[in-house]
Amino acid sequence: MADAAPAFAHRHLLGIEQLAPADVTAVLDLAEDYVALNRGRDKKRATLRGLTQINLFFENSTRTQASFEIAGKRLGADVMNMSVRTSSMSKGETLLDTAATLNAMHPDLIVVRHQHSGAVALLSAKVDAAVINAGDGRHEHPTQALLDALTIRRRKGRLHRLTVAICGDVAHSRVARSNMILLGMMENRVRVVAPPTLLPPDIDRYGVEVFHDMEKGIEGADVVMMLRLQQERMEGAFVPSQREYFHRWGLDQQKLAHAAPDAIVMHPGPMNRGVEIDALVADDPARSVIGEQVEMGVAVRMAVLELLAGARERG
């Protein structure tokens, strides 16, 4: 492991809730080094040489899986992407059977995305490897919140005392949960803007302000974070129509004018243009940091892999 890497006391990264503000800062500070590395010609380090990383994705993913694969390879790990659809899981093998099988191969790092909340934590209890939650059901997506935090910190110069509006399908969004926890922990004013049907029943536990009017919700906001309308997770009619949803809660230039003049616009992707966000806003180089979020994702995941590998090595 790199001697300069800060201490990290956690064996796994299952959610933001397990972290302290100092942990968040440690990840972001190390990720800053990797932003510079990734922009250079030689992007490789030998930090994880000799270690094996398995990416175990039970849900389809493009950005997250590719980002973790690139992160592991740039750190020198042997990376294997496990296709669950063609594995024994599709033949009836249980999650715990799969955990036992993987454990017998002695991997060092396992990155897991699963459609059910809590599945990643269950698997982590059955393997010796460090486990990273790449999204589990409606629970959490910790590395997305960390890369969002890095993007905000770089563009705003700080990660505290900001007003952040998280807008859209909060009820089905693990990204929203992780961000509400992280941004609240770092002493920001967090608002959620959504129709009542797209708010989780436990929204009060997050200490956020709730708005049902888009223009009022983003009034004076420093950061406007849009969420994908996750229709694949919906059972029943949560919104009247996509056209009506965009009219009331989609971000366009007229609504964005109510935010702070230097507000930045974020979206975890993939975007539904014309549903959650207008193309002119999404592609505005002065306001949109959506492309930068993707770039920060690789750097943050490199930092997480290094820190967890270091913690595992220390025992």
Order of alpha helices (4+ residues) and beta strands (2+ residues): alpha-beta-alpha-beta-alpha-beta-alpha-beta-alpha-beta-alpha-beta-beta-alpha-beta-alpha-alpha-beta-alpha-alpha
